[in-house]
């Protein structure tokens, strides 16, 4: 009989522990949800990325972007496409959802999905333009003071 009681107690402990882990994961997910807004992206961000454009040409690029915390941004970059250097200055508008996902559309015609840390310190992005293979990571180097 003692063996049965021990097995029941161990089984109960496993069930309780599993339930606590599940509740903790749900609480973490719920705490993350609702923590982002336009103001989350605020500051100077730097990036470097390489990819393939819609024409199939490989390129590499480095740039700096300033997010103003209000749905607007501006940036500049240098790109090497198959060894040909170009430089661009652009503006854009962005959205940020409460779940820390967002979108960016630039004046150069680029469209991106963004995945943002709740702190706004960094985010990843991927181009959503047909035929373009391009994604990267941006890190905030300083906040913009208003």
C-alpha positions in Angstrom: 0.0 0.0 0.0 2.9 2.4 0.8 4.2 2.0 -2.7 0.9 3.0 -4.2 0.7 6.1 -2.1 4.2 7.1 -3.1 3.4 6.6 -6.8 0.2 8.7 -6.4 2.1 11.4 -4.6 4.9 11.5 -7.3 2.4 11.4 -10.1 0.5 14.3 -8.4 3.7 16.3 -8.0 4.5 15.8 -11.7 0.9 17.0 -12.7 1.2 20.0 -10.4 4.6 20.9 -11.7 3.5 20.6 -15.3 0.5 22.8 -14.5 2.7 25.5 -12.9 5.0 25.5 -16.0 2.0 25.8 -18.3 0.6 28.7 -16.2 4.0 30.4 -16.1 4.3 30.2 -19.9 0.8 31.6 -20.4 1.5 34.4 -18.0 4.7 35.3 -19.8 2.9 35.3 -23.1 0.1 37.5 -21.7 2.7 39.9 -20.2 4.4 40.2 -23.6 1.0 40.9 -25.3 0.1 44.5 -25.2 3.5 45.9 -24.4 4.3 47.5 -27.8 3.1 50.7 -29.5 4.4 53.2 -32.1 6.5 54.7 -29.3 8.4 51.4 -28.8 10.4 52.2 -31.9 12.2 55.4 -30.9 15.8 56.1 -31.6 18.7 55.6 -33.9 19.1 52.0 -35.2 22.0 50.5 -37.3 21.9 47.4 -39.5 23.8 45.4 -42.1 22.2 42.9 -44.4 22.6 40.9 -47.6 20.1 39.3 -49.9 18.8 38.9 -53.4 16.6 41.4 -55.2 13.6 40.7 -57.4 15.9 40.5 -60.4 18.0 37.8 -58.8 21.0 40.0 -58.1 22.9 39.5 -54.9 23.5 42.6 -52.7 24.9 43.7 -49.4 23.9 46.8 -47.5 24.6 48.8 -44.4 22.5 51.7 -43.0 21.2 53.8 -40.2 17.5 54.5 -39.5 15.9 56.9 -37.1 12.5 56.0 -35.7 10.6 58.9 -34.3 8.2 57.0 -32.0 5.2 58.3 -33.9 4.9 56.1 -37.0 7.5 57.9 -39.1 11.1 57.1 -39.8 14.0 58.1 -42.0 17.1 56.4 -43.1 20.2 56.3 -45.3 22.2 53.3 -46.6 25.0 52.2 -48.9 24.4 49.2 -51.0 26.7 47.0 -53.2 24.7 45.2 -55.9 26.9 42.8 -57.9 29.8 45.2 -57.0 28.0 48.4 -58.1 27.7 50.9 -55.2 24.6 53.0 -54.6 23.5 55.3 -51.8 20.0 56.1 -50.8 18.1 58.5 -48.4 14.5 57.6 -47.6 11.6 58.1 -45.3 8.9 55.6 -44.2 5.8 55.0 -42.2 5.4 52.1 -39.8 2.9 50.4 -37.6 3.4 48.5 -34.3 0.8 46.1 -32.9 0.3 45.4 -29.2 1.9 42.0 -29.7 5.1 43.6 -30.9 4.8 42.9 -34.6 4.6 45.6 -37.1 5.1 46.7 -40.7 7.2 49.3 -42.5 6.7 50.9 -45.9 9.5 53.1 -47.3 9.6 55.9 -49.9 11.8 53.6 -51.9 8.9 51.2 -52.3 10.1 48.5 -49.8 7.7 46.7 -47.6 8.7 44.8 -44.4 7.3 42.8 -41.5 9.0 43.6 -38.2 9.3 41.7 -34.9 10.2 44.0 -32.1 11.5 43.5 -28.5 9.1 45.2 -26.0 12.0 47.4 -24.8 12.5 48.7 -28.4 16.2 48.0 -28.1 16.2 45.8 -31.2 14.0 44.2 -33.9 14.2 41.9 -36.8 12.6 42.4 -40.2 12.0 40.6 -43.4 11.1 42.0 -46.8 7.6 41.1 -48.0 8.1 42.2 -51.6 7.6 39.4 -54.2 10.9 37.8 -55.3 13.0 39.6 -52.7 15.0 37.5 -50.2 16.2 39.9 -47.5 16.1 40.0 -43.7 18.2 41.4 -40.9 18.4 42.6 -37.3 18.5 46.2 -36.1 19.9 47.4 -32.8 19.2 50.8 -31.2 22.3 52.8 -30.6 20.6 55.7 -28.9 17.2 57.2 -28.2 15.8 60.2 -29.9 15.1 63.0 -27.5 12.0 65.1 -28.1 
